């Protein structure tokens, strides 16, 4: 798990380090990839993507949050390898047409963003959701567009000392939807199992 500095707070987020590690694993970013994030907030996912991808576009509708993304990017400048562009826009406006990988950190306008991903053939799509009802709607939206590969639900707990022993505090569960609109390189599992490419 890469270590990044987040000295500036956006009062929403950041995505927890353990969750970011799974996100990056699912995105499998390489130096030739153009990564796009919708809802950059603190910039945590954007920063980690910029350590792997060749190009990064971060879209954030709130100017103050985009400013936080920019400041946190600057705090991690020595580890950034990508060309990074920040866009203050309401998605799907501002989402690039040539993205190879897309991360949705929030649920606002997600159906329109997924439509854009399908239209532009985004190869890898990851969406994180923290509310059960939204996760159900998101799974349905992925299925309707024939882009769902898997849904992962996980919860992380952190240990702390209690009366000379270890107890745990649990983070909220995360529902992660993983898909692809890449077309020809996708294969469909006929047995309901994991889809491979």
Helices and strands as residue ranges (DSSP letters): H 17-27, E 34-38, H 44-50, E 55-60, H 63-75, G 77-79, E 83-88, E 101-104, H 110-120, E 124-129, H 132-144, E 148-154, E 157-162, E 165-170, E 174-179
